[in-house]
Every structure is written in structure tokens, then in C-alpha cells.
Amino acid sequence: MVNNWSPCWLPRRCVLCAAASQADLCMDCVAELPRITAACPRCGLPLPTAALCGECLRRPPPFSRCLSPFLYQAPVSQLITRFKYEGQFSHGRALSRQLLNYLRAIAPPAVDVLLPVPLHWRRRWSRGFNQSEIIADELGRALKLPVQTRWLSRRYSTPPQQGLDAAQRSRNQRAAFDVLGPLAGLHVALVDDVVTTGATSAELSRALLGAGAVSVQVWCLARTP
């Protein structure tokens, strides 16, 4: 079990460079994070210019947009790994606040509820937490939006997505989720840590729209290039 507690009298330190800082990330380190400067407006894929990517022109995903401030590259990838697999919550909190700043700056269409991407109960039990719930809680408190952690469930435990190609990821997530909440008439934001191919987001979005949701956005910390 990871202990993230530290005495209140200790000076606060940046989680990346350990310099004294008033926040979990100092301003110098924030300036060095790999930001997405242009992306497909639908799936969020980082591109040289902001235009629909070829895949979205051929077969757009069921979600309306994918919003992310960062590329999944170092040091963002390191922060997410430590957060997700080592329980370093200060790392996740630091990136969640950067996502919050990004959302406030671009002002996306309003949503009614935040839904964290669910983990299967076995994986949640072994990890001790769901990283997407922690991100959603940070956003929900700041944006005054409800966070529903029981409206989605993972029907069965799928193999980890890491290392799979796009087709394998899509097959891996097919029919993997159940919708348990009253979605009719709601605009929804799915909250996740990383979006790679969008297979998980697409499968969840199909389920949510099928349950009556009006629209689905995806909000995540990082998007793979």
C-alpha cells in the first residue's frame, strides 16, 4: 500500500523536479509538458493541423469529441504510470488540474454528468482504486458536476489494452460494458487517464447512446500520438 501522506509542516515539492512549489507541479515543469497543439476535432488524434483525420472521415466514432491537453509522452507518461500503478495520487492530481485548466480554457459543450471509465472488480480490487474515478472526482468538484461511479460496469475482465493493436483493442472491448444508470436525455462526459485507439471510449459511447444519452464526450489526461 502506497503512503501518500506527508507532515503538513514539510515544504511542498514539485512531483517532477522536487523544487519548492505551491502546487504539485511547479510552473517550470508545467511549461515543459508535451502539449497537444493540433488534433482531430472528433477523435482527438494529435495531427500537424487541426482537421478531421482520415479514420474519422471514413468512420467517425460514436462520441462527439475527445479532449486532452497532453501527448502520452515523457514526462506525462511517467506521471500517469506512477499514479496508475504505484498509487502516487499527487501525480494524478497534478495532471487532473492541468486537464481542468484546459477544459476551462476551451469551454467545451456543457455536460450533465461525469462517468469514469470502469475497471472490472477484480482489477479494481488488486489495484485498490480506479484512477479514472480520482480524475473525475477532481473535475466534478471544480466544475460542480455530478460524478456517477455506479452507472457503468465492466461485464468481464478483458486483457490489458497495452501492447494490443487497434483491431485487437476493438475486439477486446466488444460488449464489455453494462449501463446501469438513467441516461435518457443526458449529455455525458466519459473520464479516462489515457486514450490510445479510442476502442474503449467507442464501445462505452455506443452503450451510453443506446441507453438514451444525447451525446458523449471523452475527457482524458493524455492522448497517444
Backbone bond lengths (Angstrom), bond angles and torsions (degrees), N, CA, C in turn:
res aa  C-N    CA-C-N  psi(-1)  N-CA   C-N-CA  omega(-1)  CA-C   N-CA-C  phi
1 M - - - 1.476 - - 1.518 109.29 -
2 V 1.309 116.32 128.54 1.452 121.21 -177.65 1.513 109.57 -83.87
3 N 1.320 116.43 134.04 1.453 121.56 178.69 1.514 109.33 -102.60
4 N 1.343 116.03 110.96 1.453 120.35 -179.82 1.516 112.44 -96.29
5 W 1.336 117.45 6.44 1.455 121.04 -177.72 1.513 110.28 -81.61
6 S 1.298 116.48 143.38 1.457 121.80 173.11 1.508 108.04 -145.03
7 P 1.350 118.46 148.63 1.462 120.57 -177.49 1.517 111.24 -57.73
8 C 1.356 116.14 141.50 1.454 120.53 -175.66 1.521 112.32 -66.53
9 W 1.357 117.14 -18.34 1.459 118.65 -178.08 1.524 112.65 -84.39
10 L 1.346 117.69 -8.86 1.457 119.28 177.58 1.529 109.72 -74.65
11 P 1.343 118.44 142.77 1.467 119.90 177.92 1.523 110.42 -65.49
12 R 1.316 116.57 143.83 1.462 121.29 179.38 1.518 109.24 -73.78
13 R 1.345 116.03 140.67 1.451 121.74 -176.70 1.515 110.81 -126.08
14 C 1.334 115.23 146.20 1.460 120.91 173.60 1.525 109.01 -64.28
15 V 1.329 117.45 135.17 1.462 121.05 -177.15 1.527 112.21 -70.99
16 L 1.337 118.07 -15.21 1.460 120.56 178.89 1.530 112.88 -96.78
17 C 1.328 116.69 -53.05 1.474 119.08 -173.88 1.519 113.92 -105.65
18 A 1.335 116.66 -6.43 1.470 122.93 178.81 1.525 113.76 67.91
19 A 1.328 117.99 11.32 1.459 120.60 175.37 1.524 109.87 -72.66
20 A 1.333 116.41 151.89 1.459 120.20 176.13 1.530 108.96 -57.75
21 S 1.323 115.75 133.41 1.461 120.00 -174.08 1.516 109.77 -152.40
22 Q 1.316 116.95 148.28 1.449 121.13 175.41 1.522 112.15 -82.37
23 A 1.321 117.61 -10.00 1.455 122.73 179.30 1.526 109.05 -130.39
24 D 1.338 116.20 172.37 1.466 119.64 -179.33 1.518 112.08 -65.50
25 L 1.323 117.46 -25.68 1.462 122.68 174.46 1.524 108.49 -122.00
26 C 1.330 117.48 129.17 1.460 119.88 176.99 1.527 109.67 -73.98
27 M 1.308 116.80 162.62 1.457 121.54 -175.50 1.530 111.81 -63.65
28 D 1.332 117.37 -35.76 1.460 119.98 178.84 1.520 110.93 -63.43
29 C 1.334 117.25 -42.95 1.469 120.22 -179.76 1.528 110.99 -70.48
30 V 1.329 117.21 -36.91 1.466 119.84 176.64 1.527 110.17 -59.19
31 A 1.326 116.69 -40.48 1.464 121.19 -178.68 1.523 112.09 -65.54
32 E 1.342 117.47 -23.76 1.462 121.35 -177.21 1.523 113.53 -93.22
33 L 1.318 118.68 -4.26 1.461 120.66 -178.20 1.530 110.56 -67.51
34 P 1.336 117.91 142.85 1.481 121.17 -176.50 1.526 112.42 -75.06
35 R 1.310 116.60 94.24 1.458 121.31 -176.45 1.537 111.57 -84.05
36 I 1.310 114.89 149.74 1.461 121.25 172.83 1.520 107.76 -82.85
37 T 1.305 116.41 118.95 1.465 120.80 -178.14 1.527 112.40 -97.36
38 A 1.324 118.42 -23.51 1.461 122.93 176.61 1.522 108.21 -151.66
39 A 1.325 115.89 143.13 1.468 119.50 -176.54 1.511 109.97 -157.03
40 C 1.330 115.62 162.83 1.460 121.20 171.89 1.527 107.78 -62.18
41 P 1.337 118.51 127.57 1.464 120.32 -177.14 1.525 113.92 -68.67
42 R 1.333 117.20 -10.28 1.465 120.04 -179.36 1.538 111.02 -99.24
43 C 1.319 116.98 -60.79 1.472 119.55 -174.14 1.519 113.32 -95.49
44 G 1.351 117.35 -7.89 1.459 120.26 177.69 1.514 115.17 79.15
45 L 1.320 117.86 6.94 1.458 120.40 -179.85 1.530 109.93 -61.58
46 P 1.335 119.42 124.80 1.474 120.57 177.92 1.521 111.46 -61.64
47 L 1.343 115.83 131.55 1.459 122.49 -176.72 1.530 109.79 -138.09
48 P 1.328 117.75 165.19 1.468 119.60 176.57 1.529 112.86 -62.96
49 T 1.346 116.40 -34.67 1.467 120.94 177.20 1.526 108.84 -135.22
50 A 1.315 116.64 154.69 1.457 121.30 -178.45 1.525 110.25 -77.60
51 A 1.315 116.49 100.31 1.462 122.82 178.38 1.521 108.08 -156.55
52 L 1.315 116.52 157.76 1.461 119.60 178.31 1.524 110.48 -57.87
53 C 1.329 115.98 132.17 1.462 119.63 177.88 1.529 109.79 -75.34
54 G 1.327 116.77 167.15 1.460 121.41 -178.10 1.509 112.86 -59.75
55 E 1.330 117.35 -40.11 1.462 120.69 -178.94 1.522 111.20 -65.43
56 C 1.335 117.18 -41.33 1.464 119.66 179.64 1.527 111.70 -70.18
57 L 1.327 118.03 -29.30 1.456 120.28 174.11 1.516 111.10 -67.50
58 R 1.346 116.20 -38.66 1.468 120.30 -179.05 1.526 111.60 -78.98
59 R 1.336 115.52 -45.93 1.466 119.94 -173.20 1.526 108.83 -149.17
60 P 1.324 118.27 84.70 1.465 121.04 -177.28 1.524 111.59 -63.69
61 P 1.311 117.59 146.14 1.468 120.79 179.92 1.528 110.44 -71.74
62 P 1.318 118.38 163.70 1.470 120.89 -179.66 1.521 113.66 -71.77
63 F 1.336 118.55 -21.44 1.465 119.37 176.42 1.526 109.55 -82.56
64 S 1.334 116.30 153.02 1.463 120.82 -172.58 1.513 112.85 -79.79
65 R 1.331 117.45 -29.49 1.466 121.29 178.68 1.516 109.35 -165.70
66 C 1.329 114.87 156.40 1.460 122.51 174.62 1.527 106.75 -123.04
67 L 1.326 116.68 121.20 1.454 122.35 -174.41 1.521 110.34 -115.35
68 S 1.323 115.26 126.75 1.462 120.82 -179.69 1.518 109.43 -152.49
69 P 1.337 117.88 139.07 1.466 119.21 179.85 1.517 114.47 -83.92
70 F 1.351 117.72 -22.90 1.459 119.54 -167.15 1.527 113.64 -126.94
71 L 1.331 114.13 149.86 1.458 121.54 165.89 1.525 109.06 -74.86
72 Y 1.315 115.21 146.34 1.466 118.84 176.39 1.531 108.74 -82.11
73 Q 1.305 113.95 75.64 1.460 123.12 178.78 1.521 108.21 -137.59
74 A 1.342 116.29 162.74 1.459 119.57 177.20 1.523 109.48 -61.33
75 P 1.339 117.51 142.41 1.463 128.04 1.93 1.529 114.25 -89.98
76 V 1.348 118.15 -0.56 1.464 119.62 179.12 1.521 110.56 -60.03
77 S 1.323 117.38 -44.02 1.466 120.65 179.77 1.527 111.32 -60.86
78 Q 1.331 117.48 -36.34 1.459 120.66 178.43 1.529 110.88 -67.98
79 L 1.326 116.18 -42.37 1.460 119.59 179.05 1.528 110.82 -62.21
80 I 1.341 116.81 -42.48 1.457 120.19 -179.77 1.526 111.02 -66.78
81 T 1.321 117.62 -40.50 1.461 120.79 178.81 1.524 110.98 -61.58
82 R 1.320 117.07 -44.57 1.470 120.14 179.75 1.527 111.56 -66.80
83 F 1.301 116.06 -36.25 1.464 120.98 176.25 1.523 111.21 -66.61
84 K 1.309 115.98 -49.49 1.462 122.07 -170.67 1.529 112.90 -75.40
85 Y 1.325 117.07 -41.59 1.460 120.14 -172.75 1.522 114.34 -107.20
86 E 1.340 117.40 -14.98 1.455 120.08 -179.88 1.526 112.55 -115.51
87 G 1.330 117.02 -2.52 1.450 120.18 177.87 1.512 114.73 70.50
88 Q 1.335 117.35 27.22 1.462 120.79 177.64 1.534 108.17 -83.98
89 F 1.326 115.72 86.87 1.459 120.36 -172.37 1.523 112.78 -66.52
90 S 1.316 117.84 -27.09 1.467 119.70 178.33 1.529 110.62 -63.03
91 H 1.337 117.51 -31.57 1.466 120.98 178.11 1.522 110.41 -68.20
92 G 1.332 116.68 -44.19 1.452 120.53 177.71 1.514 111.96 -66.60
93 R 1.329 116.62 -38.53 1.456 120.43 178.50 1.526 110.95 -63.56
94 A 1.328 116.37 -41.21 1.463 120.35 -179.96 1.525 111.16 -61.02
95 L 1.338 117.62 -45.90 1.463 120.74 -179.96 1.521 111.63 -71.39
96 S 1.332 117.52 -33.98 1.465 120.51 178.54 1.527 110.46 -62.67
97 R 1.316 116.87 -37.20 1.464 119.77 179.43 1.530 110.73 -71.06
98 Q 1.319 117.00 -31.70 1.461 119.20 174.75 1.521 110.57 -69.07
99 L 1.325 117.68 -38.07 1.464 121.22 175.03 1.527 109.95 -63.00
100 L 1.315 117.18 -41.67 1.449 121.59 177.75 1.531 110.99 -59.30
101 N 1.330 117.14 -46.46 1.470 120.80 178.79 1.526 111.14 -60.31
102 Y 1.339 115.60 -40.13 1.464 120.95 179.48 1.528 110.68 -63.88
103 L 1.324 117.27 -45.89 1.461 120.76 -179.35 1.527 110.98 -63.40
104 R 1.307 116.21 -40.27 1.464 119.41 178.30 1.527 111.08 -64.86
105 A 1.311 116.56 -34.92 1.467 120.08 -177.84 1.526 111.89 -71.48
106 I 1.340 117.62 -38.83 1.463 119.93 -176.52 1.525 112.69 -92.62
107 A 1.349 117.34 -15.88 1.465 122.90 177.54 1.528 112.00 49.30
108 P 1.339 118.66 69.10 1.473 120.17 179.05 1.525 111.08 -68.32
109 P 1.339 118.04 167.42 1.469 120.66 177.02 1.526 110.94 -53.85
110 A 1.324 115.34 144.25 1.459 121.11 -175.56 1.527 111.21 -63.50
111 V 1.327 115.05 146.42 1.457 121.25 174.85 1.528 108.65 -122.76
112 D 1.322 115.43 160.58 1.466 121.30 -178.34 1.515 113.02 -97.55
113 V 1.326 117.24 -26.46 1.462 119.88 -174.22 1.518 109.77 -154.96
114 L 1.340 116.48 148.48 1.461 122.97 174.72 1.527 108.93 -104.07
115 L 1.333 115.63 131.24 1.463 121.48 179.27 1.520 109.50 -121.35
116 P 1.339 118.64 110.09 1.463 119.94 176.04 1.531 110.45 -67.59
117 V 1.315 116.18 141.93 1.471 120.11 174.40 1.524 107.89 -63.28
118 P 1.333 118.42 125.45 1.466 119.85 -173.21 1.526 112.85 -80.59
119 L 1.317 114.37 152.96 1.460 122.57 168.79 1.524 108.33 -101.07
120 H 1.327 116.94 152.17 1.453 119.34 170.16 1.529 108.26 -64.70
121 W 1.322 115.76 148.24 1.470 118.62 -173.19 1.518 112.11 -59.76
122 R 1.328 118.77 -31.91 1.467 119.73 179.52 1.525 111.11 -67.03
123 R 1.343 116.14 -41.79 1.463 118.91 179.94 1.520 110.89 -69.67
124 R 1.307 116.60 -38.19 1.463 119.35 177.44 1.523 110.37 -64.24
125 W 1.311 116.61 -41.41 1.465 120.33 -179.98 1.523 110.95 -63.26
126 S 1.341 116.90 -43.10 1.462 119.55 -178.75 1.521 111.78 -69.94
127 R 1.344 117.74 -34.29 1.462 121.33 -179.26 1.517 111.29 -83.04
128 G 1.313 116.64 -32.72 1.458 121.04 179.79 1.520 114.04 94.65
129 F 1.311 118.23 -7.72 1.466 122.45 -179.59 1.520 108.84 -166.23
130 N 1.333 114.83 165.26 1.461 121.63 172.53 1.524 106.96 -111.51
131 Q 1.318 116.97 115.17 1.465 120.50 -175.95 1.532 112.07 -60.37
132 S 1.330 117.41 -32.59 1.468 120.28 -179.42 1.529 111.52 -67.10
133 E 1.330 117.13 -32.67 1.455 120.24 177.18 1.528 111.05 -66.85
134 I 1.322 116.73 -38.48 1.463 120.41 179.90 1.529 110.17 -65.43
135 I 1.334 116.48 -42.62 1.474 120.33 177.02 1.527 109.84 -62.54
136 A 1.327 116.88 -46.76 1.466 120.72 -178.64 1.520 111.87 -62.28
137 D 1.331 117.31 -37.99 1.461 120.52 178.54 1.522 111.08 -62.67
138 E 1.340 116.77 -41.98 1.465 120.77 177.69 1.536 110.47 -60.36
139 L 1.329 115.61 -46.56 1.463 120.17 -178.90 1.525 111.70 -68.24
140 G 1.328 115.96 -42.45 1.453 120.21 -177.48 1.521 112.81 -61.87
141 R 1.337 116.36 -42.45 1.462 119.48 179.53 1.529 110.92 -64.11
142 A 1.326 115.93 -43.65 1.464 119.89 -176.46 1.524 112.25 -71.63
143 L 1.335 116.92 -37.81 1.465 120.94 -176.06 1.524 112.83 -95.00
144 K 1.343 115.72 -0.51 1.467 121.52 -179.00 1.530 111.57 56.35
145 L 1.333 113.75 48.19 1.460 121.38 177.32 1.525 109.64 -116.74
146 P 1.333 118.03 142.49 1.461 119.41 176.66 1.517 111.52 -69.51
147 V 1.323 115.51 143.99 1.460 122.54 176.29 1.525 107.22 -115.79
148 Q 1.324 116.10 120.18 1.463 120.78 -179.26 1.530 109.30 -109.23
149 T 1.316 116.35 111.23 1.467 121.14 -176.70 1.531 112.95 -93.64
150 R 1.331 117.36 -5.58 1.464 119.91 -176.56 1.524 112.81 -117.03
151 W 1.317 116.59 9.07 1.458 118.73 -179.95 1.521 112.23 -85.40
152 L 1.319 117.33 -14.38 1.462 122.08 177.25 1.516 109.17 -126.94
153 S 1.301 116.68 143.53 1.462 120.65 173.66 1.512 109.51 -140.50
154 R 1.309 114.79 150.99 1.462 120.73 177.36 1.516 107.98 -92.40
155 R 1.311 115.66 119.66 1.458 122.15 -171.20 1.530 111.98 -65.73
156 Y 1.308 116.35 -40.57 1.463 119.61 179.59 1.519 108.97 -145.22
157 S 1.295 114.73 161.52 1.463 120.43 -176.89 1.522 109.56 -82.00
158 T 1.332 116.37 111.49 1.465 121.03 179.20 1.517 109.93 -91.10
159 P 1.327 118.15 154.87 1.463 119.60 175.12 1.514 110.69 -60.38
160 P 1.334 118.31 153.16 1.464 120.33 177.70 1.521 111.38 -55.72
161 Q 1.344 116.38 142.09 1.455 121.77 -179.05 1.524 112.68 -71.96
162 Q 1.326 116.52 -25.62 1.459 120.10 -175.67 1.520 110.80 -59.12
163 G 1.329 116.51 128.98 1.452 121.54 177.94 1.515 114.11 93.85
164 L 1.357 118.10 -7.77 1.457 121.16 179.29 1.523 110.11 -91.94
165 D 1.353 116.18 148.83 1.459 118.35 175.43 1.525 109.14 -83.07
166 A 1.344 117.32 179.49 1.461 121.50 -173.20 1.528 112.04 -60.27
167 A 1.337 117.72 -44.27 1.460 120.49 -178.68 1.522 111.37 -65.89
168 Q 1.326 116.70 -41.05 1.459 120.65 178.30 1.521 111.49 -65.17
169 R 1.339 116.42 -39.83 1.460 120.09 178.02 1.525 110.82 -62.70
170 S 1.322 117.17 -41.37 1.451 121.00 -179.91 1.529 110.90 -64.01
171 R 1.346 117.04 -46.13 1.467 120.41 177.92 1.516 110.93 -63.13
172 N 1.331 116.15 -36.78 1.456 122.12 -176.74 1.532 111.68 -62.64
173 Q 1.351 117.07 -33.21 1.458 121.08 -174.62 1.528 113.99 -98.77
174 R 1.323 117.43 -3.41 1.458 120.46 -173.40 1.529 111.29 -61.85
175 A 1.332 115.51 123.76 1.475 122.26 178.19 1.527 112.09 57.95
176 A 1.328 116.73 31.79 1.467 120.53 -175.97 1.521 113.17 -88.94
177 F 1.350 118.87 -7.74 1.462 120.54 -170.66 1.525 112.00 -125.59
178 D 1.338 114.65 150.88 1.457 122.54 172.41 1.519 108.70 -118.44
179 V 1.333 116.36 142.11 1.464 122.40 174.82 1.518 107.66 -100.87
180 L 1.324 116.71 124.30 1.456 121.87 -174.06 1.520 113.15 -115.15
181 G 1.329 117.92 -8.47 1.461 121.10 -175.44 1.511 112.76 -105.17
182 P 1.347 117.20 166.07 1.473 122.53 179.39 1.524 110.83 -79.58
183 L 1.311 117.38 96.13 1.463 122.67 -174.39 1.515 114.13 -93.54
184 A 1.312 118.94 -10.73 1.465 121.55 -172.31 1.523 111.27 -55.45
185 G 1.345 115.88 124.74 1.444 122.33 175.61 1.511 115.93 79.89
186 L 1.334 118.78 6.19 1.459 121.38 -175.22 1.534 112.04 -101.08
187 H 1.329 114.83 145.66 1.458 122.71 169.40 1.530 106.94 -95.91
188 V 1.320 116.33 126.64 1.466 122.24 -167.57 1.518 110.76 -118.58
189 A 1.324 116.01 144.84 1.471 121.40 167.61 1.519 108.53 -118.07
190 L 1.325 116.26 119.49 1.458 122.01 171.16 1.525 108.19 -80.17
191 V 1.326 117.29 135.81 1.456 121.70 -178.63 1.521 109.29 -116.24
192 D 1.348 115.99 128.47 1.460 121.06 -178.53 1.525 108.95 -142.56
193 D 1.321 115.97 169.97 1.465 118.99 177.78 1.525 110.82 -86.11
194 V 1.338 117.65 -50.97 1.461 121.57 -177.15 1.525 109.34 -135.25
195 V 1.324 116.74 138.14 1.463 122.23 170.76 1.522 107.35 -112.48
196 T 1.326 115.67 126.62 1.473 120.67 -179.17 1.527 109.31 -105.71
197 T 1.317 117.68 -78.26 1.469 120.15 177.65 1.519 111.89 -95.02
198 G 1.320 117.59 -15.74 1.455 121.16 -176.09 1.512 113.75 86.97
199 A 1.337 118.20 8.28 1.461 120.89 -177.34 1.525 111.67 -64.02
200 T 1.324 117.50 -44.95 1.469 120.45 179.22 1.521 110.50 -64.09
201 S 1.332 116.84 -46.41 1.471 121.10 179.90 1.524 111.18 -61.00
202 A 1.317 117.16 -40.05 1.460 120.85 -179.20 1.523 111.40 -66.36
203 E 1.331 116.72 -43.96 1.463 119.93 -178.97 1.524 110.57 -65.64
204 L 1.322 116.86 -42.65 1.458 120.08 177.02 1.525 111.30 -64.52
205 S 1.327 117.69 -40.99 1.461 121.20 -179.40 1.526 111.16 -63.05
206 R 1.319 117.29 -41.73 1.464 120.16 177.28 1.523 110.31 -59.79
207 A 1.324 116.64 -42.42 1.466 120.55 179.79 1.526 111.06 -65.89
208 L 1.329 117.44 -41.10 1.460 121.45 -178.92 1.529 111.52 -68.14
209 L 1.326 116.47 -43.88 1.466 119.93 178.24 1.525 110.69 -65.46
210 G 1.318 115.89 -36.87 1.460 119.97 177.07 1.519 112.61 -65.68
211 A 1.349 116.20 -25.20 1.466 120.77 178.94 1.523 112.08 -89.86
212 G 1.349 117.80 3.26 1.451 120.34 174.21 1.508 116.16 110.78
213 A 1.336 118.89 -1.49 1.465 119.96 177.07 1.527 109.69 -61.40
214 V 1.337 116.66 143.36 1.462 121.50 -179.67 1.520 110.57 -77.77
215 S 1.329 116.82 -42.53 1.464 121.39 -179.49 1.516 109.66 -153.67
216 V 1.323 114.77 158.34 1.468 121.42 178.90 1.518 108.96 -133.23
217 Q 1.329 116.49 125.67 1.450 122.49 168.80 1.530 108.03 -107.51
218 V 1.329 116.63 159.59 1.461 121.78 175.37 1.522 107.71 -119.85
219 W 1.321 116.91 124.00 1.451 122.97 176.36 1.518 108.73 -114.62
220 C 1.316 117.32 125.18 1.468 119.59 -177.07 1.523 110.26 -142.91
221 L 1.327 115.67 161.48 1.460 121.10 178.78 1.513 112.19 -70.54
222 A 1.336 116.83 -39.71 1.469 119.49 -173.61 1.515 110.21 -148.19
223 R 1.336 114.33 154.24 1.469 122.76 178.58 1.514 107.58 -126.98
224 T 1.311 116.61 134.85 1.455 119.60 -179.68 1.533 110.17 -73.62
225 P 1.336 117.79 141.15 1.466 120.86 179.57 1.523 111.06 -76.35
